[in-house]
């Protein structure tokens, strides 16, 4: 089921470029942000949908950034990004909750701190990418779980999305999506089992 929000929060930026020509004409360039899309489900299972979309867009020549907040592993993280199809940059957390069992994490305060730090570093990297305008599409997989676990601040995400500069879409996935983020979305896709 796909439902669309009536709110369109895409911003139009107007820049006046001065061109040094004999006529001294002022040229105007309009740039518009892409849409905010949310894939929501009652289970952690949106990965197949987002990897399909990211591979398709990369194959079409678009620069795509796919970020998985809650998945990761050895030799992963922002220093070890994976490049696919020439245009797809795939980044996972260097430490993640999926690498360990929950009991092991709860009993090891240092491990829990390392996981939180790794996910927060990944978020800081994403913020730079959302503002830079270098990507055509950015996918933030399971970012809502990171918000629910108080690793990423919801208001920080909202502010970053409001100030983003990206020509393509930003796709957010997860469960337990805060209402104010649902209201920002241009499109909401509900995944059912």
C-alpha positions in Angstrom: 0.0 0.0 0.0 1.3 3.4 -0.9 -0.1 6.6 0.5 1.1 10.1 -0.1 1.1 13.0 2.3 -0.6 16.2 1.1 2.3 18.1 2.6 5.2 18.9 0.2 8.1 20.2 2.2 10.5 20.3 -0.8 12.2 23.7 -0.8 13.1 25.7 -3.8 16.4 27.5 -3.7 16.9 30.5 -5.8 20.5 31.5 -6.6 21.4 34.4 -8.8 24.5 33.7 -10.8 26.4 36.6 -12.2 28.1 35.8 -15.5 30.9 38.0 -16.7 29.8 38.7 -20.2 29.8 42.0 -22.1 26.0 42.3 -21.5 26.3 41.6 -17.7 23.2 39.4 -17.6 22.0 37.9 -14.4 21.1 34.2 -14.8 18.8 32.4 -12.4 19.1 28.8 -11.5 16.3 27.0 -9.6 17.2 23.9 -7.7 14.6 21.7 -6.0 15.1 19.0 -3.4 13.8 15.5 -4.0 11.0 13.9 -2.0 11.2 12.3 1.5 10.0 8.7 1.2 9.3 6.5 4.2 9.2 2.7 4.1 7.5 1.5 7.2 6.7 -2.0 8.5 5.9 -3.8 11.7 9.0 -5.9 11.2 12.6 -5.4 10.2 12.4 -6.4 6.6 12.6 -3.4 4.2 16.2 -4.3 3.0 15.2 -6.1 -0.1 13.1 -3.2 -1.3 15.8 -0.6 -0.7 18.6 -2.6 -2.1 16.5 -3.1 -5.3 15.8 0.6 -5.6 19.4 1.6 -4.9 20.9 -0.8 -7.5 18.3 0.2 -10.1 19.1 3.9 -9.6 22.9 3.3 -9.6 22.6 1.4 -12.8 20.7 4.3 -14.3 23.7 6.5 -13.6 22.6 8.2 -10.4 24.9 8.6 -7.4 23.3 6.6 -4.6 24.3 6.4 -0.9 22.9 3.4 1.0 23.5 3.6 4.8 22.6 0.7 7.1 22.6 1.9 10.7 21.8 -1.3 12.5 23.8 -3.7 10.4 27.5 -3.8 10.3 30.6 -5.9 11.0 34.3 -6.3 10.8 36.0 -4.0 8.3 32.9 -1.9 7.9 32.1 1.7 8.8 32.7 5.0 7.1 36.4 4.2 6.5 35.5 1.0 4.6 32.7 1.9 2.3 31.7 -0.5 -0.5 31.3 0.7 -4.1 28.9 -1.2 -6.3 27.8 -0.5 -10.0 30.2 2.5 -10.0 27.6 4.7 -8.5 26.3 3.0 -5.4 28.1 3.7 -2.1 27.1 1.2 0.6 28.0 2.0 4.2 27.4 0.0 7.3 28.1 0.7 10.9 31.6 -0.6 12.1 29.9 -2.0 15.2 26.2 -3.0 15.3 23.6 -4.5 17.4 23.1 -7.3 14.9 26.7 -8.6 15.5 26.0 -9.6 19.1 23.2 -11.1 21.1 21.3 -8.6 23.3 22.4 -10.2 26.5 26.0 -9.8 25.6 25.5 -6.1 24.8 23.6 -5.4 28.0 26.3 -7.0 30.1 29.1 -5.1 28.5 28.9 -1.4 29.0 32.0 -0.7 26.8 30.6 -2.7 23.9 27.3 -0.8 24.1 29.2 2.5 24.1 31.2 1.4 21.0 28.1 0.4 19.1 26.4 3.7 20.0 29.5 5.7 19.0 29.8 3.8 15.7 26.1 4.5 14.8 26.4 8.2 15.8 29.6 8.6 13.6 27.6 7.1 10.7 24.8 9.6 11.3 27.4 12.5 11.4 28.7 11.2 8.0 25.1 11.1 6.6 24.4 14.7 7.8 27.3 15.9 5.7 26.1 14.0 2.7 22.5 15.3 3.0 23.8 18.9 3.1 26.5 18.5 0.4 24.2 17.8 -2.5 26.7 15.4 -4.0 24.3 12.4 -4.0 21.3 11.9 -6.2 19.6 9.5 -3.7 20.3 8.8 0.0 18.8 5.8 1.8 18.9 5.7 5.6 18.0 2.1 6.5 16.6 1.5 10.0 17.2 5.1 11.1 14.0 5.0 13.1 15.3 2.2 15.3 18.4 4.3 16.0 16.0 7.1 17.1 13.9 4.8 19.2 17.1 3.6 21.0 18.1 7.2 21.7 21.3 7.0 19.6 20.2 9.6 17.1 18.1 12.6 18.1 14.8 12.9 16.3 14.9 16.7 16.2 18.4 16.5 14.7 17.1 14.3 11.9 14.2 16.6 11.3 16.4 19.7 11.1 18.8 18.0 8.8 16.0 16.9 6.5 14.6 20.4 6.4 18.0 21.8 5.4 19.1 19.1 3.1 20.3 19.9 -0.4 19.8 16.8 -2.6 18.3 16.7 -6.0 16.9 13.2 -5.6 14.9 11.4 -2.9 15.8 10.6 0.7 14.4 7.3 1.7 14.0 6.5 5.4 13.1 3.0 6.7 12.2 1.4 10.0 9.5 0.6 12.5 8.0 2.9 15.1 8.2 6.0 13.0 7.6 9.3 14.9 4.4 11.2 13.8 6.3 14.4 13.0 8.5 12.5 10.5 5.4 10.9 9.0 4.0 14.3 8.4 7.2 15.4 6.6 7.0 12.5 4.1 5.9 13.0 0.5 5.3 9.3 0.2 4.8 6.5 2.8 5.0 2.9 1.8 3.8 0.3 4.2 5.4 -3.1 3.9 3.3 -6.0 4.9 4.3 -9.6 5.5 
